[in-house]
Amino acid sequence: MTAASTQSGLLVRWLRGAWLGWFALVLLLLAMSQVVNPRVSAFMDYWYSVPVESSYTQQAIDLHQAREQQVIQRAWMIGAAPVALLFLTQLLLSLYKRSDDAEKNVTESDSGIEYVATARNSDEVKTSVREAEQTLIHYSGKLNSDTLVITPRTVTSSLDGDGALYIGQGGRYRIDRLIASGGMGAVHKGYDKTLQRDVAIKELDVSLAQDQEQSDRFRQEALALAGLAHPHIVPVYDLVEDNNRFWIVMELLSGGDLENRIEKNRPTVKVASNIIRAVAEGLAFAHSKGIIHRDIKPMNILFNVDGIPKLVDFGIAKLVQSQQSVVHTREGLSLGSPTYMSPEQVKGKKNIDKRADIYALGVTFYKTLVGEAPFTGDSEEVMRQHIFEMPVPPSELNNAISNSLNIIVLKMLEKNPDDRYQSLEEFIAALDSQQA
């Protein structure tokens, strides 16, 4: 459905609602004229049933009768106006819909469904491509000047008799339902027919899949995760590439994310510390393999059905021991989520190391303990605060936080990387020491 058709539908509903309200008012006025006025007339007839001797009395009767007629006439006039307006509006919307439908045509051919969308400019064509591909996920699209044609694909992905979409060699994975979506793509609940288990299937957005850098980033995420076998990192099972479409098959984590837990029922200090410690173990393992996450935040910490936290989304991870990275970082390019970015990331420094992850984990720890991040505001304001302002000590916002834990969190949030913990093993040791 296009934006124009959505707006026209809303307009029709609004006009109909307004007309119904107006019509109800008219009915009320007519009821008053037919119920109230006759009773007033009956009263007048009874009161003045004696011979009229006063000209003033006669004038009062004449005035009442004249006003009664005026009320009836005005009620019908008020009622006729919205009827005429509604008729005119429906006529105009019908003409508009007819012209809008002329720009789009859906036909069926012997080879399957063919979707043709004619647009007035290239931007509309791109929008149509995204909408059509998201709707007809099992079809492929191509551009011909200002026309988009989507035809069936005879490649790895396929539709079974049950109407479900299958991807992978021999249609191994079935895509069941959408779990979440974002700017980079979507995550679906799926099923592995070979191993007979539920899985999560992450799909790169179709518009981003056409971009070489974005597709390389997605592929590299799968490769990075495939080499990280750790209890607190989500395991990757497979990478499916099909006609410029990309899917990562991984463990299904059905326990929600840390962001959601903080919003609904903020963890206690002890529980928060245990969650962050577990994530730190997984992140330390990634660092030992030469991988820096660069996007640590509560939304990237998910829980399985048993409540075990696992780190996900290595989409902008950096491979320290290789010349390759998911993103070929250059000086002045800031990558990550502004609320959780380290000062060196905000500045766009090229040589980002594991201490940036320690800072982001410190921001995450801070929010888990007190319910909000240390720096808030719009993106530019938050990034400025990361560089120039000191956070409010978390113990001032949550009196259950001990002085020793307060010191640990603030050390993770030091502006200068040299003043932070130099490794996550060092952080874990300090955390265990204050809990003992």
C-alpha positions as CSV (number, residue, x, y, z in Angstrom):
1,M,0.0,0.0,0.0
2,T,1.4,3.4,-1.0
3,A,1.5,6.5,1.2
4,A,-0.9,8.3,-1.1
5,S,-3.5,5.5,-0.8
6,T,-3.1,5.4,3.0
7,Q,-3.6,9.1,3.2
8,S,-6.7,9.0,1.0
9,G,-8.2,6.2,3.1
10,L,-7.6,8.2,6.3
11,L,-9.2,11.3,4.6
12,V,-12.3,9.3,3.7
13,R,-12.7,7.9,7.2
14,W,-12.3,11.3,8.7
15,L,-14.8,12.9,6.4
16,R,-17.3,10.1,7.1
17,G,-16.9,10.5,10.8
18,A,-17.4,14.3,10.6
19,W,-20.4,13.8,8.4
20,L,-22.0,11.3,10.8
21,G,-21.4,13.7,13.7
22,W,-23.0,16.6,11.7
23,F,-25.9,14.4,10.7
24,A,-26.5,13.4,14.4
25,L,-26.7,17.1,15.2
26,V,-29.2,17.7,12.4
27,L,-31.4,14.8,13.7
28,L,-31.3,16.4,17.1
29,L,-32.4,19.7,15.8
30,L,-35.2,18.1,13.8
31,A,-36.3,16.2,16.8
32,M,-36.5,19.4,18.8
33,S,-38.5,21.0,16.1
34,Q,-40.9,18.0,15.9
35,V,-41.2,17.3,19.6
36,V,-40.5,20.5,21.6
37,N,-42.2,23.0,19.3
38,P,-45.6,21.1,19.1
39,R,-45.7,21.0,22.9
40,V,-45.0,24.7,23.1
41,S,-47.8,25.2,20.5
42,A,-50.2,23.1,22.6
43,F,-49.3,25.2,25.6
44,M,-49.8,28.4,23.7
45,D,-53.2,27.2,22.3
46,Y,-54.4,26.2,25.8
47,W,-53.1,29.4,27.4
48,Y,-54.6,31.7,24.8
49,S,-57.8,29.7,24.2
50,V,-59.8,32.7,25.5
51,P,-60.7,35.4,22.9
52,V,-57.7,37.5,22.1
53,E,-58.3,41.1,23.2
54,S,-54.7,42.2,23.3
55,S,-52.6,42.9,20.2
56,Y,-49.5,42.1,22.2
57,T,-50.8,38.6,22.8
58,Q,-51.5,38.1,19.2
59,Q,-48.0,39.3,18.3
60,A,-46.5,36.8,20.7
61,I,-48.4,33.9,19.0
62,D,-47.4,35.0,15.5
63,L,-43.7,35.4,16.6
64,H,-43.7,31.9,18.1
65,Q,-45.2,30.4,14.9
66,A,-42.7,32.2,12.7
67,R,-39.8,31.0,14.7
68,E,-41.1,27.5,14.7
69,Q,-41.0,27.5,10.8
70,Q,-37.5,29.1,10.8
71,V,-36.2,26.3,13.0
72,I,-37.5,23.6,10.7
73,Q,-36.2,25.3,7.6
74,R,-32.8,25.9,9.1
75,A,-32.6,22.3,10.3
76,W,-33.2,21.0,6.7
77,M,-30.7,23.5,5.3
78,I,-28.0,22.4,7.7
79,G,-28.7,18.8,6.9
80,A,-28.6,19.3,3.2
81,A,-25.1,21.0,3.3
82,P,-23.1,18.0,4.6
83,V,-25.0,15.6,2.3
84,A,-23.9,17.7,-0.7
85,L,-20.4,18.0,0.7
86,L,-20.1,14.3,1.3
87,F,-21.3,13.5,-2.2
88,L,-18.8,15.9,-3.7
89,T,-15.9,14.5,-1.6
90,Q,-16.7,10.9,-2.6
91,L,-16.8,12.0,-6.2
92,L,-13.4,13.6,-6.0
93,L,-11.8,10.7,-4.1
94,S,-13.2,8.3,-6.6
95,L,-11.6,10.2,-9.4
96,Y,-8.3,10.4,-7.5
97,K,-8.3,6.6,-6.7
98,R,-9.0,5.9,-10.4
99,S,-6.0,7.9,-11.4
100,D,-3.9,6.4,-8.7
101,D,-4.9,2.9,-9.8
102,A,-3.9,3.7,-13.3
103,E,-0.3,4.0,-12.1
104,K,-0.2,0.5,-10.7
105,N,-1.3,-2.7,-12.3
106,V,-1.1,-6.3,-11.0
107,T,-1.6,-9.1,-13.4
108,E,-1.2,-12.8,-13.4
109,S,0.7,-14.6,-16.2
110,D,1.5,-18.2,-16.9
111,S,4.9,-17.8,-15.2
112,G,3.4,-16.5,-11.9
113,I,2.7,-13.0,-10.5
114,E,4.0,-9.9,-12.3
115,Y,4.0,-6.7,-10.3
116,V,4.3,-3.5,-12.4
117,A,4.6,-0.1,-10.7
118,T,4.9,3.0,-12.8
119,A,6.4,5.9,-10.9
120,R,7.0,9.6,-11.7
121,N,10.6,9.7,-10.6
122,S,13.5,7.4,-9.5
123,D,12.9,8.0,-5.8
124,E,9.4,6.6,-6.2
125,V,10.8,3.6,-8.1
126,K,13.2,2.9,-5.3
127,T,10.4,3.1,-2.7
128,S,8.3,0.8,-4.8
129,V,11.1,-1.7,-5.1
130,R,11.4,-1.9,-1.3
131,E,7.7,-2.2,-0.7
132,A,7.2,-4.8,-3.4
133,E,10.2,-6.9,-2.3
134,Q,9.2,-6.8,1.3
135,T,5.6,-7.9,0.4
136,L,6.6,-10.5,-2.2
137,I,9.7,-11.8,-0.4
138,H,10.0,-14.8,-2.6
139,Y,10.2,-12.8,-5.8
140,S,13.1,-10.9,-7.4
141,G,12.9,-7.4,-8.9
142,K,14.5,-5.5,-11.7
143,L,14.3,-1.9,-12.9
144,N,13.4,-1.0,-16.4
145,S,13.6,2.8,-16.8
146,D,10.7,4.0,-14.6
147,T,9.0,0.6,-14.2
148,L,9.6,-2.0,-11.6
149,V,8.9,-5.6,-12.6
150,I,8.9,-8.4,-10.0
151,T,8.9,-12.0,-11.3
152,P,9.2,-15.4,-9.5
153,R,12.7,-16.6,-8.5
154,T,13.7,-20.1,-9.4
155,V,16.7,-20.2,-7.0
156,T,17.5,-21.4,-3.5
157,S,14.5,-19.8,-1.7
158,S,11.2,-21.3,-2.5
159,L,7.6,-21.7,-1.4
160,D,6.3,-25.0,-0.2
161,G,2.8,-26.3,-0.4
162,D,2.0,-24.7,2.9
163,G,2.8,-21.2,1.5
164,A,5.8,-20.8,3.8
165,L,9.1,-19.4,2.6
166,Y,12.1,-21.8,2.6
167,I,15.7,-20.8,2.2
168,G,19.1,-22.6,2.1
169,Q,20.2,-25.7,0.3
170,G,17.2,-27.9,-0.4
171,G,15.0,-25.4,1.4
172,R,16.5,-26.4,4.8
173,Y,15.2,-23.4,6.8
174,R,11.6,-22.3,7.0
175,I,10.8,-18.7,7.8
176,D,7.8,-18.6,10.2
177,R,7.2,-15.1,11.6
178,L,8.8,-11.7,12.2
179,I,10.3,-11.2,15.6
180,A,11.9,-7.8,15.3
181,S,12.9,-5.3,12.6
182,G,15.2,-2.3,12.3
183,G,17.1,-0.1,9.9
184,M,19.5,-2.9,8.9
185,G,17.0,-5.6,8.4
186,A,14.7,-8.0,10.3
187,V,14.9,-11.1,12.5
188,H,12.5,-14.0,12.0
189,K,11.6,-17.1,13.9
190,G,12.4,-20.0,11.7
191,Y,12.8,-23.8,11.7
192,D,15.7,-26.0,10.7
193,K,14.1,-29.1,9.0
194,T,17.4,-31.0,9.0
195,L,18.1,-30.8,12.8
196,Q,14.4,-30.3,13.6
197,R,14.9,-27.2,15.9
198,D,13.7,-23.6,16.1
199,V,16.2,-21.0,15.0
200,A,16.5,-17.3,14.5
201,I,17.0,-16.1,11.0
202,K,18.4,-12.6,10.5
203,E,17.9,-11.0,7.1
204,L,19.7,-8.0,5.6
205,D,17.3,-5.4,4.3
206,V,16.8,-5.8,0.6
207,S,17.7,-2.2,-0.1
208,L,21.0,-2.6,1.8
209,A,21.8,-5.9,0.2
210,Q,22.4,-4.1,-3.1
211,D,25.2,-2.2,-1.4
212,Q,28.6,-4.0,-1.5
213,E,29.8,-2.5,1.8
214,Q,26.6,-3.4,3.6
215,S,26.5,-7.0,2.2
216,D,30.2,-7.4,3.2
217,R,29.4,-6.2,6.7
218,F,26.6,-8.7,7.0
219,R,28.8,-11.6,5.7
220,Q,31.6,-10.6,8.0
221,E,29.3,-10.6,11.0
222,A,28.5,-14.3,10.2
223,L,32.1,-15.2,9.8
224,A,33.1,-13.4,13.0
225,L,30.4,-15.1,15.1
226,A,31.1,-18.5,13.5
227,G,34.5,-18.4,15.2
228,L,33.2,-17.4,18.6
229,A,32.1,-20.5,20.5
230,H,31.2,-19.2,24.0
231,P,28.2,-19.6,26.3
232,H,27.6,-15.8,26.4
233,I,27.9,-15.2,22.6
234,V,25.0,-16.2,20.3
235,P,26.1,-19.1,18.1
236,V,25.8,-18.9,14.3
237,Y,24.7,-22.0,12.5
238,D,24.7,-21.0,8.8
239,L,25.0,-18.1,6.3
240,V,22.6,-18.2,3.3
241,E,23.2,-16.1,0.2
242,D,20.6,-16.1,-2.5
243,N,20.4,-13.8,-5.5
244,N,21.7,-10.8,-3.5
245,R,19.7,-11.7,-0.5
246,F,21.4,-12.6,2.8
247,W,20.3,-14.5,5.9
248,I,22.2,-15.5,9.0
249,V,20.9,-18.5,10.9
250,M,21.6,-18.5,14.6
251,E,20.3,-19.7,18.0
252,L,16.8,-18.5,18.8
253,L,16.9,-16.4,22.0
254,S,13.3,-16.0,23.3
255,G,14.0,-14.4,26.6
256,G,14.0,-10.8,25.4
257,D,16.8,-8.2,25.6
258,L,18.3,-6.3,28.5
259,E,16.8,-3.0,27.3
260,N,13.3,-4.4,27.8
261,R,14.2,-5.8,31.2
262,I,15.5,-2.4,32.4
263,E,12.3,-0.7,31.2
264,K,9.8,-3.2,32.7
265,N,11.5,-4.2,35.9
266,R,15.0,-2.9,36.5
267,P,17.3,-5.6,37.9
268,T,18.6,-5.4,41.4
269,V,22.3,-4.4,41.9
270,K,23.3,-8.1,42.3
271,V,21.4,-9.3,39.3
272,A,22.7,-6.4,37.2
273,S,26.3,-7.2,38.2
274,N,25.8,-10.9,37.3
275,I,24.4,-10.0,33.9
276,I,27.2,-7.6,33.1
277,R,29.9,-10.0,34.4
278,A,28.5,-12.8,32.1
279,V,28.5,-10.5,29.1
280,A,32.1,-9.3,30.0
281,E,33.2,-13.0,29.9
282,G,31.8,-13.4,26.4
283,L,33.2,-10.1,25.2
284,A,36.6,-10.9,26.7
285,F,36.6,-14.1,24.6
286,A,35.8,-12.1,21.5
287,H,38.7,-9.8,22.3
288,S,41.0,-12.8,22.7
289,K,40.1,-13.8,19.2
290,G,41.0,-10.3,17.9
291,I,37.4,-9.1,17.5
292,I,36.2,-5.8,18.9
293,H,32.4,-5.5,19.0
294,R,32.1,-1.6,18.8
295,D,28.3,-1.6,19.5
296,I,27.8,-2.9,23.0
297,K,24.3,-1.8,24.4
298,P,21.4,-3.3,26.2
299,M,19.5,-4.1,23.0
300,N,22.4,-6.3,21.9
301,I,22.3,-8.4,25.1
302,L,19.6,-11.1,24.7
303,F,18.5,-13.9,27.0
304,N,17.7,-17.5,26.1
305,V,14.8,-19.4,27.6
306,D,16.8,-20.2,30.7
307,G,17.7,-16.5,31.3
308,I,21.3,-16.8,30.2
309,P,22.6,-13.5,28.6
310,K,24.2,-13.6,25.2
311,L,25.9,-11.0,23.2
312,V,24.6,-10.5,19.6
313,D,24.9,-8.2,16.6
314,F,28.6,-8.1,15.5
315,G,27.6,-6.1,12.5
316,I,30.2,-3.4,12.9
317,A,32.8,-5.5,14.6
318,K,36.5,-4.9,13.9
319,L,39.0,-7.7,13.2
320,V,42.1,-6.4,14.9
321,Q,44.4,-9.1,13.7
322,S,43.4,-8.7,10.1
323,Q,43.4,-6.0,7.5
324,Q,39.7,-6.8,6.9
325,S,36.9,-5.5,9.0
326,V,33.1,-5.4,8.7
327,V,33.5,-1.7,8.1
328,H,36.7,-0.4,6.6
329,T,37.1,2.3,9.2
330,R,38.7,5.6,8.2
331,E,39.7,8.6,10.3
332,G,36.7,10.8,11.1
333,L,34.1,8.1,10.7
334,S,32.0,7.5,13.9
335,L,30.4,4.0,14.2
336,G,28.1,2.8,16.9
337,S,25.1,4.0,18.9
338,P,25.7,7.6,20.2
339,T,24.5,6.8,23.7
340,Y,27.0,4.0,24.2
341,M,29.9,5.3,22.1
342,S,33.3,5.9,23.7
343,P,34.9,9.3,23.4
344,E,37.4,8.0,20.9
345,Q,34.6,6.6,18.7
346,V,32.8,9.9,18.9
347,K,35.9,11.6,17.6
348,G,36.1,9.2,14.8
349,K,39.5,7.8,15.8
350,K,40.8,5.1,13.5
351,N,42.6,2.9,16.0
352,I,39.7,1.8,18.1
353,D,40.7,-1.0,20.5
354,K,39.0,-3.2,23.1
355,R,38.9,-0.3,25.7
356,A,36.1,1.2,23.6
357,D,34.0,-1.9,24.3
358,I,34.9,-1.6,28.0
359,Y,33.5,2.0,28.0
360,A,30.3,0.9,26.2
361,L,29.9,-1.9,28.7
362,G,30.3,0.6,31.4
363,V,27.5,2.8,30.0
364,T,25.4,-0.4,29.8
365,F,26.2,-1.3,33.4
366,Y,25.3,2.3,34.5
367,K,21.9,2.1,32.8
368,T,21.2,-1.4,34.2
369,L,21.9,-0.1,37.7
370,V,20.0,3.2,37.7
371,G,17.6,2.8,34.8
372,E,19.0,5.5,32.5
373,A,22.3,6.2,30.6
374,P,24.8,8.6,32.1
375,F,24.4,11.0,29.2
376,T,21.1,11.9,27.6
377,G,19.7,14.3,24.9
378,D,19.9,14.4,21.1
379,S,22.7,12.6,19.4
380,E,25.0,15.6,19.1
381,E,24.5,16.6,22.7
382,V,25.2,13.1,23.9
383,M,28.4,12.8,21.9
384,R,29.5,16.2,23.3
385,Q,28.9,15.0,26.8
386,H,30.9,11.8,26.2
387,I,33.9,14.0,25.4
388,F,33.7,16.8,27.8
389,E,31.4,16.0,30.8
390,M,31.7,13.6,33.7
391,P,28.8,11.3,34.6
392,V,26.8,11.6,37.8
393,P,28.0,8.9,40.1
394,P,25.5,6.0,39.9
395,S,25.3,5.8,43.7
396,E,23.6,9.2,43.7
397,L,20.8,7.8,41.7
398,N,20.6,4.4,43.4
399,N,21.5,4.3,47.0
400,A,21.8,0.5,46.9
401,I,25.0,0.8,44.9
402,S,28.1,0.4,47.2
403,N,31.0,2.8,47.1
404,S,33.3,0.1,45.6
405,L,30.9,-0.7,42.8
406,N,30.5,3.0,42.2
407,I,34.3,3.3,41.7
408,I,34.3,0.3,39.3
409,V,31.6,1.8,37.0
410,L,33.2,5.2,36.9
411,K,36.6,3.7,36.1
412,M,34.9,2.0,33.1
413,L,33.7,5.5,32.0
414,E,37.0,7.3,32.1
415,K,37.4,9.6,29.1
416,N,41.0,8.6,28.5
417,P,41.3,4.9,27.5
418,D,44.5,4.6,29.5
419,D,42.6,5.4,32.7
420,R,40.1,2.6,32.2
421,Y,40.5,-1.1,32.8
422,Q,42.9,-2.3,30.2
423,S,41.1,-5.6,29.8
424,L,37.8,-7.2,30.7
425,E,39.7,-9.8,32.8
426,E,40.9,-6.9,34.9
427,F,37.3,-5.6,35.2
428,I,35.9,-9.0,36.1
429,A,38.6,-9.4,38.9
430,A,37.6,-6.0,40.3
431,L,33.9,-6.9,40.2
432,D,34.5,-10.3,41.9
433,S,36.6,-8.6,44.6
434,Q,34.0,-6.1,45.6
435,Q,31.3,-8.8,45.7
436,A,33.3,-11.1,47.9
